[in-house]
Amino acid sequence: MFEGSTTRRSFLKTSALASAALAVPAIVRAQSTKPLRPITLQSDWIWGGPNAGFIVAKEKGYFADEGFDVTVNQGKGSGNTAQIIASKAAQFGFADGYVVANTVSKGAKLKMVAGIFRRNPAAVLVLEESNIRDPKGLEGKTIGIATGSAQFQQFPAFLKGSKLDPAKVRVVNVDGAGAGPALINGQVAAIAGFAQGYIPGIEIRGKKKVRPFWYSDAGVTCMSNGLIVHEEMLSEPDTIRAMVRASLKGFLYGRAHPDELAQIVKKYLASTDPAITVREAQLSWTTWVTPTTANKPLGWMSSKDWSSTVEVLKAYGGVTTALDAASLFTNEFVPDGKEFIPPQNG
């Protein structure tokens, strides 16, 4: 009787443990096979060091951890990305704040929910070997800028802030792909654009040193690239919060692991040069922190920077309609953990 009872108790205990062991994998399987929600994210440009945070987030599983299957598309410029989000053809976009504000002034319903390039990355670039030592040396010279770009629109503000005579500076149109070669070959004395997009190729492929004159040093404070959504997307705060969190993790991981970042970029765009990608990323990191965003999490935006953006847009971008800086962005979805505060040096 005693032996039989012990055997029965042991059997019941063993059966219960076996059932529990089988049940746990079943729960795990149920969670792992739960379908991920499809999300489309439109970047600003072709993949490179500055915008790689999104594909890093995808490769490291940060989007999947939040329950999303994110399709990441290369872009054709911030203006195009802003239009795609305004038409709701994608849920999230990565675009320049100056361009986004301009698009909003024309009736689009857009809002930036996380700022990445919080310092204006635009600059006038000259070869270090030239005799142009400071912005004043640009007078009497020809400068190549892509007509219609944000840098083109902001150029008069750069001239004013640098105390240059606009009549003494000749501006010609150059496309993005041809700007670097035009500078190297002496077709123009200077070019203007996002420094992080031009300097690496000129330095590494062209083997020429570059001297930048930053728009921000001339007082052209403009909010640059960040994550944007259509205003209707604001009805899904949890989705936005999760996408912002995963994206920021991708950018911060890429900064901590630049060589891995470069390899991920090459996986998505085989023609890239890892050395150029890393240099692009390094330059983009100098735009992550501004005096108004010091010690704030990546993604957090300053109302002062947005107000300045609107002022420049109204003064030089041809915007005459009412445009409220506070309506262009929100920090509601930016995480506040210490792990999201980026290094404070470039």
Secondary structure, 3 states (H helix, E strand, C coil): CHHHHHHHHHHHHHHHHHHHHHHHHHHHHHHHCCCCEEEEEECCCCCCCCCCHHHHHHHCCHHHHCCEEEEEECCCCHHHHHHHHHCCCCCEEEEEHHHHHHHHHCCCCEEEEEECCCCCCEEEEEECCCCCCCHHHHCCCEEEECCCCHHHHHHHHHHHHCCCCHHHCEEEECCHHHHHHHHHCCCCCEEEEEHHHHHHHHHHCCCCCEEEEECHHHCCCCCCEEEEEEHHHHHCHHHHHHHHHHHHHHHHHHHHCHHHHHHHHHHHCCCCCHHHHHHHHHHHHCCCCCCCCCCCCCECCCHHHHHHHHHHHHHHCCCCCCCCHHHHECCCCCCCCHHHCCCCCC
